[in-house]
Amino acid sequence: MPSAKGLVPEKHPHFIGTYWGAVSTAFCAEIVESADAYLFAGPIFNDYSSVGSSLLLKKEKAIIVQPNRVVIANGSAFGCVLMKDFLEALAKRLKRNTTAFENYHRIYVSEGHPLKCEPKEALRVNILFQHIQKMLSSATVVISETGDSWFNCQKLKLPEECG
């Protein structure tokens, strides 16, 4: 989700993008929304992160893990359960299932590159973000304001250890 951008290395072999409803990374929403269940670890659900409630998630399929409580489906809430303890216990009980990841690779089409800016042409946002992308390194941190900059920063490919 958008608030977690940078927490999972984008070069990780199983990274498929940012889930953000209607403005998700290409093909990410299709995979997330078609899942049998959703596991949200420390999510922030608000009008920004839900893009005006455009998330097509079914609450009855969600497990929401907060730092010290777990909410299952449409309401069963368990307090005094630490996220670390819950995730460790869950990991021991899950069986590997690669179906969603295989489906992602089946539908994924690589991104094109934006057009080059012509001399004396007004600067376009996609050109500006090409320049920002080239400035990023493991020594940089990206901080963006809500609104257009947050949407556009989600499209940046963060180098390893770039925050």
C-alpha positions in Angstrom: 0.0 0.0 0.0 1.2 3.6 -0.6 2.3 4.4 3.0 4.6 1.3 2.9 6.4 2.3 -0.2 10.1 1.7 0.4 9.6 -0.9 3.1 9.9 -3.8 0.7 12.8 -3.7 -1.7 11.5 -3.1 -5.2 14.2 -5.5 -6.6 12.8 -8.3 -4.4 11.9 -11.1 -6.8 8.3 -11.2 -5.5 7.6 -7.5 -5.4 4.7 -6.7 -7.7 4.0 -3.1 -6.9 1.9 -0.9 -4.8 -1.8 -1.7 -4.2 -3.7 1.5 -4.2 -7.2 0.7 -5.7 -7.8 2.5 -9.0 -4.3 3.9 -9.2 -2.3 0.8 -8.2 0.9 -0.2 -10.0 -0.1 -1.9 -13.3 -1.5 -5.4 -12.7 -1.1 -5.3 -8.9 -4.8 -4.5 -8.2 -6.0 -7.4 -10.3 -3.9 -9.8 -8.3 -4.7 -8.4 -4.9 -8.5 -8.0 -5.5 -8.8 -11.5 -6.9 -7.1 -13.1 -3.9 -8.9 -15.7 -1.8 -7.9 -13.6 1.3 -6.0 -10.5 2.1 -3.4 -10.1 4.9 -2.8 -6.4 5.8 0.1 -6.0 8.2 0.0 -2.5 9.7 -2.2 -0.9 7.1 -3.4 2.7 7.1 -6.9 3.0 5.7 -8.1 6.6 5.2 -9.4 8.7 2.3 -5.9 9.1 0.8 -4.8 5.5 1.0 -8.2 4.3 -0.3 -8.3 6.8 -3.1 -11.7 8.0 -2.1 -12.8 4.5 -1.2 -11.9 3.0 -4.6 -10.4 -0.2 -3.1 -12.4 -3.1 -4.4 -11.7 -5.3 -1.3 -14.2 -7.5 0.4 -14.1 -7.1 4.2 -15.1 -10.7 4.8 -11.8 -11.8 3.1 -9.5 -9.5 5.1 -7.2 -10.1 8.1 -5.9 -6.8 9.4 -2.9 -7.0 11.7 -2.2 -3.9 13.7 0.8 -3.6 16.1 -1.2 -5.0 19.0 -4.5 -6.4 17.7 -5.8 -8.5 14.9 -9.2 -8.1 13.1 -10.6 -11.0 11.2 -13.1 -10.6 8.4 -16.1 -8.4 9.2 -15.5 -8.0 12.9 -13.8 -10.5 15.2 -11.2 -8.5 16.9 -8.5 -9.9 19.1 -6.6 -7.4 21.3 -3.3 -7.9 23.1 -1.9 -9.8 20.1 1.4 -8.5 19.0 1.9 -8.3 15.2 5.3 -10.0 15.5 3.8 -13.0 17.4 0.9 -13.3 15.1 2.9 -13.2 11.9 5.5 -15.7 13.2 2.7 -18.1 14.3 0.9 -17.7 11.0 4.0 -18.3 8.9 4.4 -21.7 10.6 0.9 -22.8 9.5 0.8 -21.5 5.9 1.4 -23.7 2.9 3.3 -22.2 0.0 0.9 -21.1 -2.8 2.5 -19.5 -5.9 -0.8 -19.1 -7.9 -1.2 -15.4 -7.5 2.5 -14.7 -8.4 2.2 -17.0 -11.4 -0.9 -15.1 -12.5 0.8 -11.8 -12.1 3.6 -12.9 -14.5 1.1 -14.3 -16.9 -0.7 -10.9 -17.3 2.2 -8.5 -16.7 3.3 -6.3 -19.6 6.5 -4.2 -19.0 6.1 -0.5 -18.9 7.0 1.8 -21.8 9.2 4.8 -21.5 7.7 8.4 -21.6 8.5 10.5 -24.6 11.5 12.8 -24.5 11.0 16.5 -24.0 11.7 18.7 -27.0 13.9 21.8 -26.5 11.9 24.9 -25.3 8.9 22.7 -24.7 7.1 23.2 -21.3 8.3 20.7 -18.6 5.8 17.9 -18.2 5.4 15.9 -15.0 6.5 12.6 -16.5 9.8 14.3 -17.7 10.3 15.9 -14.2 9.9 12.5 -12.6 12.4 10.9 -15.1 14.9 13.4 -13.7 13.9 12.6 -10.1 14.2 8.9 -10.8 17.8 9.4 -12.1 18.7 11.3 -8.8 17.7 8.4 -6.5 20.2 6.2 -4.8 20.7 4.1 -1.7 21.6 7.3 0.1 18.4 9.2 -0.7 14.9 9.3 0.9 11.8 10.3 -0.9 9.3 12.5 1.0 6.1 13.6 -0.8 3.1 15.6 0.0 -0.4 14.1 -0.4 -1.9 14.8 -3.8 -0.2 14.8 -7.1 3.3 14.4 -5.8 2.3 11.3 -3.8 0.6 9.7 -6.8 3.6 10.4 -9.0 6.1 9.2 -6.4 4.4 5.9 -6.3 5.6 5.4 -9.8 9.2 5.8 -8.9 11.4 2.7 -8.8 13.2 2.9 -5.5 16.8 1.6 -5.6 17.9 -0.8 -2.9 17.9 0.9 0.6 16.3 4.1 -0.8 13.7 5.2 1.8 
